[in-house]
Amino acid sequence: MIAAIIVYEHPKAPLLAEALQPDNTPQILMKAKGKKVLAVLRASKLRTVIASCDDFFANLQIAQAMLCDTEK
């Protein structure tokens, strides 16, 4: 099993985690703690972990952009 751990800091981490949750696959365990989003991505193949990380970061970028747009 291969794992990647992602820690992303944002003042509204719980909102980001909530926005990301529907897009997560069963291989992604995620929670918000304080100002940090913690994600653990696991798979048996390296390419799968890389693809999951790529998807997670793309979704994170979109969620962050949407959150910033709603603050204006």
ZANUKOL-619795 format. One record per residue (C-alpha): x, y, z; residue number from 0; residue in three letters. Coordinates in pm, whole numbers, plus 32768, in hexadecimal, padded with zeros to 4 digits. Layout:
BEGIN
atom xx = X, yy = Y, zz = Z, num = NUM, residuo = ala
...
***
This chain:
BEGIN
atom xx = 8000, yy = 8000, zz = 8000, num = 0, residuo = met
atom xx = 807F, yy = 815A, zz = 7FA3, num = 1, residuo = ile
atom xx = 8006, yy = 8291, zz = 8059, num = 2, residuo = ala
atom xx = 8020, yy = 8406, zz = 8022, num = 3, residuo = ala
atom xx = 7FD8, yy = 84FC, zz = 813A, num = 4, residuo = ile
atom xx = 7F6A, yy = 865A, zz = 80DD, num = 5, residuo = ile
atom xx = 7F4E, yy = 8776, zz = 81D6, num = 6, residuo = val
atom xx = 7EB6, yy = 88B6, zz = 8150, num = 7, residuo = tyr
atom xx = 7E8C, yy = 89EB, zz = 8226, num = 8, residuo = glu
atom xx = 7D6B, yy = 8ADB, zz = 81ED, num = 9, residuo = his
atom xx = 7CA9, yy = 8BC0, zz = 82DA, num = 10, residuo = pro
atom xx = 7B66, yy = 8B0F, zz = 8277, num = 11, residuo = lys
atom xx = 7BE8, yy = 89AB, zz = 8271, num = 12, residuo = ala
atom xx = 7A9F, yy = 890D, zz = 82EB, num = 13, residuo = pro
atom xx = 79E2, yy = 89A9, zz = 81C6, num = 14, residuo = leu
atom xx = 7AE6, yy = 892F, zz = 80CF, num = 15, residuo = leu
atom xx = 7ADB, yy = 87CF, zz = 815D, num = 16, residuo = ala
atom xx = 7961, yy = 87CE, zz = 814A, num = 17, residuo = glu
atom xx = 7969, yy = 8847, zz = 7FE1, num = 18, residuo = ala
atom xx = 7A69, yy = 873E, zz = 7F7E, num = 19, residuo = leu
atom xx = 79C7, yy = 8614, zz = 802A, num = 20, residuo = gln
atom xx = 78CB, yy = 85B8, zz = 7F16, num = 21, residuo = pro
atom xx = 79E5, yy = 859B, zz = 7E15, num = 22, residuo = asp
atom xx = 7AC0, yy = 84BB, zz = 7EEA, num = 23, residuo = asn
atom xx = 7AE4, yy = 834B, zz = 7E9B, num = 24, residuo = thr
atom xx = 7AEA, yy = 8241, zz = 7FAC, num = 25, residuo = pro
atom xx = 7C67, yy = 824B, zz = 7F9A, num = 26, residuo = gln
atom xx = 7C6B, yy = 83B0, zz = 8022, num = 27, residuo = ile
atom xx = 7C3C, yy = 83EB, zz = 8195, num = 28, residuo = leu
atom xx = 7C19, yy = 855B, zz = 81E4, num = 29, residuo = met
atom xx = 7BC7, yy = 863A, zz = 830A, num = 30, residuo = lys
atom xx = 7BEE, yy = 87A2, zz = 8370, num = 31, residuo = ala
atom xx = 7CA3, yy = 87F6, zz = 84B0, num = 32, residuo = lys
atom xx = 7CBB, yy = 8963, zz = 850D, num = 33, residuo = gly
atom xx = 7D3E, yy = 8A1C, zz = 83DC, num = 34, residuo = lys
atom xx = 7DBE, yy = 88E1, zz = 8333, num = 35, residuo = lys
atom xx = 7D29, yy = 87E7, zz = 8242, num = 36, residuo = val
atom xx = 7DCC, yy = 8695, zz = 8276, num = 37, residuo = leu
atom xx = 7DAC, yy = 8591, zz = 8163, num = 38, residuo = ala
atom xx = 7E3A, yy = 8433, zz = 814B, num = 39, residuo = val
atom xx = 7E2C, yy = 8391, zz = 7FF5, num = 40, residuo = leu
atom xx = 7E72, yy = 821A, zz = 7FDF, num = 41, residuo = arg
atom xx = 7E8A, yy = 8123, zz = 7EC2, num = 42, residuo = ala
atom xx = 7F4B, yy = 7FEE, zz = 7E61, num = 43, residuo = ser
atom xx = 7FE7, yy = 808E, zz = 7D2C, num = 44, residuo = lys
atom xx = 80BB, yy = 81C7, zz = 7D19, num = 45, residuo = leu
atom xx = 800B, yy = 8244, zz = 7BDE, num = 46, residuo = arg
atom xx = 7EBE, yy = 8232, zz = 7C94, num = 47, residuo = thr
atom xx = 7F44, yy = 8300, zz = 7DB7, num = 48, residuo = val
atom xx = 7FD2, yy = 8401, zz = 7CC4, num = 49, residuo = ile
atom xx = 7E87, yy = 8416, zz = 7C07, num = 50, residuo = ala
atom xx = 7DC5, yy = 8437, zz = 7D4E, num = 51, residuo = ser
atom xx = 7EAD, yy = 854D, zz = 7DC4, num = 52, residuo = cys
atom xx = 7E82, yy = 8601, zz = 7C79, num = 53, residuo = asp
atom xx = 7D07, yy = 85E8, zz = 7C90, num = 54, residuo = asp
atom xx = 7D0B, yy = 8658, zz = 7DFB, num = 55, residuo = phe
atom xx = 7DE1, yy = 878B, zz = 7DAE, num = 56, residuo = phe
atom xx = 7D08, yy = 87E9, zz = 7C83, num = 57, residuo = ala
atom xx = 7BCE, yy = 87CF, zz = 7D59, num = 58, residuo = asn
atom xx = 7C78, yy = 8890, zz = 7E71, num = 59, residuo = leu
atom xx = 7CD1, yy = 89AA, zz = 7D83, num = 60, residuo = gln
atom xx = 7B6B, yy = 89C0, zz = 7D06, num = 61, residuo = ile
atom xx = 7AD9, yy = 89B6, zz = 7E67, num = 62, residuo = ala
atom xx = 7BC7, yy = 8AC5, zz = 7EDC, num = 63, residuo = gln
atom xx = 7B71, yy = 8BA0, zz = 7DB1, num = 64, residuo = ala
atom xx = 79FC, yy = 8B70, zz = 7DEE, num = 65, residuo = met
atom xx = 7A26, yy = 8BC4, zz = 7F5E, num = 66, residuo = leu
atom xx = 7AE7, yy = 8D01, zz = 7F09, num = 67, residuo = cys
atom xx = 79D8, yy = 8D67, zz = 7E0E, num = 68, residuo = asp
atom xx = 78C8, yy = 8D47, zz = 7F15, num = 69, residuo = thr
atom xx = 7988, yy = 8E2B, zz = 8003, num = 70, residuo = glu
atom xx = 797C, yy = 8F54, zz = 7F15, num = 71, residuo = lys
***
